[in-house]
Amino acid sequence: MNDALLAPFKGEEIWAALNTRASLKASGTNGFPVLFYQKYWSIIGTEVTDYCLAILNGEVTLKEINRTHIVLISKVKKPRPGSGRIEGCTIDIRYPKVADMITSTNTVTLRNTNLLYIPSGSQRHDYKDWLAHLISGSDRKSRVLIVISYWCLWFARNQLVCENVRPSISKLKSFILAHIAELKAIVTLHFPSVSSNQVVWSPSAMSITKFNFDAAYISARKSSVSGVIARNSQGLIMATCALSHNMIVDTFLAEAKVCEAVVDLAISLGFQSIQVEGDSLTVIKKLSAPSTYKSIISPVILDIKSKLGSFENITFAHVGRQGNQAAHMLTKEGLQRLLSRFWIEEAPPAVELIALRDLRQ
């Protein structure tokens, strides 16, 4: 055992460790998700493996990884604070005059420019202290501009390093201003209210069929299992199913896919007025919102919205877990078999008991 623990790391262990990571989880500081390394391992595998082994076996240190310097370089010999604008900016000596462009008179002027001046020599402070001083001493409008600008510069740096693409100053300017405008638009948007106060199941209105759904994500298999139960306004079971989905990368996609399956099932059974109810607040909000923002579930949300014309009336509502127990039990039933199954006007015994309890409540 001790010999195994003391043995040098091997290249196969790097590849094995990489394959245990979720493909589309949040990327690292270099902007690349795990999927990039998994897909292009035949190209970059040798270089990445050699570097990782050098670190693991103590040949090199982590000190220089992800170190980037953002430096404001004065264009005059004796810069004075309060001049109304930054004289020049360089990030990795690649982007001169970016800050000058950002704060030009036709965009936004940072009036507290004494906060943007970096002293030199003995007056130089730690960059973290300087950045904290810069953010805390600016008004809200300036803070938004500063943060978005830094993020934009870091994104541009990654493009240059990883793709050898050097965006122009005008493109950087448009990129920054577009994000500021998008943030303002998001603040002013009105989203339909989604009630999440309901903690027990309740029947739908007359002539409306209520569909409850739930999903479970199986990360090891990159798949999901979901349960759907349809009940009429009297609480009687109209249909149930336990579904299995493959190529699922996270919980949000699992919930979105089962919601899509609910719509497809309702169309195939000929229901015209339905209410779709689940405990995934994220999916329900995106379905209720007037527009769809870019995310991994956006294609599924758009597909669901394209089918809404097949119904006379369709609504989406959020319910707490206690009000979604029947669908949750169906999902547990599906986990035992990992196969898609359908029932018409009936359900597995455990699900029927929960449906009866819901009706009594």
C-alpha positions, 0 to 999 in steps of 0.5 A: 500500500505504501509503495502504491502511495509513493509511486509517481503519477502516471499519464493514465491517471490524468485521463481517468481523472478528467473523465470523472468530471461533468462535461459542461460544469462551470469552466475554469479561469481559462474559459474552457469547459471539461468537454473541450479537453475530453473532445480534443484530448488526441491533440492536446493530451500529451502536452496537458499530461506532461504539464500535470505530471510535472506539477504532481511529481513536484518538478514545477510549481503552480505559482505562475498558473493563471497570472495575468497583469492588468496595468494602466500605463501613463502616456505622460511623464507626470500624470495628474489625477482628476484630469477627467479621463485615463491617458492609456491602458494596456493589458499584457501590452496588447491593448493600448488606449482601451481605457481611454476609449472606454471613458471617451466623451461619447460613451461614459466618463469616469469622474473619479479618475483619481481612483484609476491612477496607479502610483509608481515606485515606492507609492505603488500599492498592492493591486488588490487594495487598489482594486478594492479602493477603486470599486468602493470609491466609485458610484454604481454606474462607474462600478458597472462600467469597471467590472464589465470592462475588466471582464471584457478585457479578460475575455479578449485576452483569452481569445488572443491566447487560445484562438490567436484572435485580436479584437479591434478597439471598436469591437471591444467598445461595442462589446462593453456597451452592449453588455451595459445596455443588456443589463439595463434591459434586464432590470426593466423587464417584467417577469410574470409572477410565479407562485411558490407558496403552494405546499400541497397538491390541489385539483385544477379548474373544471375542464383543465387537466393538470400535469405534474412532473419531476426528474432525477439526474444520474450524473454517472450515466449522463442520463435522467429519469422522470415521472409525469402524472396527469389528473383531471379536475376531480383528481382522477388519474388520466395518465402516468409515465416514467421516462428515461432520457439519455445525453443529459448533462445536468439537473436543469436540462433533465427538468426541461426535458421532462417538461417537454415530454409533458407537452408532447404527451398532452398533444398525443393524448388530445388534451386541449386545456392543461396546467403544467406543474413542477417543483423546478422554479428555474424551468417554470420561470423560463417558460413563463418569461416573454423571452428566452436568455441563452443557457443550456436549456434554451433550445428545449424551452424554445421547442416547448414554446413552439408547441404551445399553439397546439392547445386552447389553454396552457399554463405553467405553475411552480409547486413545492416538493410536498405538492409534487409527491406523486410525480416524485414517486413515479420518478423513484419507480423509474429509477428502479427500472431505467426504462420508459413506461406508460399507464392509462387511467392508472399508476403504480400502487405507491403512486395511486396511494399518494394521488388518493391522499392528495385528493383527500387533502 
